[in-house]
C-alpha cells in the first residue's frame, strides 16, 4: 500500500468523524475493507465504542478502533493459540503506547478534561454535532492520530515483509 493510499485512509477516518460517526467507527471504517468488512458492518461493529465505550468516557473510541483493527490484522482464531494471542497483545500494547505518548492518555474522560466518568455512565444520549461541539472537542485530532498510528503500523509491517 502506497504512502498516498495510507494518507487517504487517515483522511477518510477524519471525514467519517466529521460526518457524525463515532471515534471508533471512524477509525475502523477507514481500514475495514482491507479485512473483508464492508463499511456498514464495520460501523455497526464499532458503534458501541463511541464516547469512551457507550459514552461512559472510559477507553477512547479512537484507541478502541486501533485495538479492533489489530485484532482483524493479526488476531488469533484458535483458542489454544497462546503464541498468536501473545503476538496480538504485543502489537496492541505497542500501538497504544504510541497513542498514549501522543495524546497524554488512553481514557476518554482524561482526553476531554472531564473529572472522571462516573457522571457520564447514566447519561447515554449522544451529543448533538454542532459547530460548537467540533470547536470544543479534540476528537477529530484523536481520530487522526489513531488512524495515523495504525497506518504507520501497516507501513512498517509492509516494509518488514518487503525488506
Buried (B, 14 or more C-beta within 10 A) or exposed (E): EEEEEBEBBBEBBBBBBBEEBBBBBBBBBBBBEEEEBEBEEBBEBBBBBBBBBBBBBBBBBBBBBBBBBBBBBBBBEEEEEEEBBEBBEEBBEEBBEBBBEEBEBBBBBBBBEBEEBEEBEEEEEEEEBEEEEEEEBEBBBBBBBBBBBBBBBBBEBEEEEEE
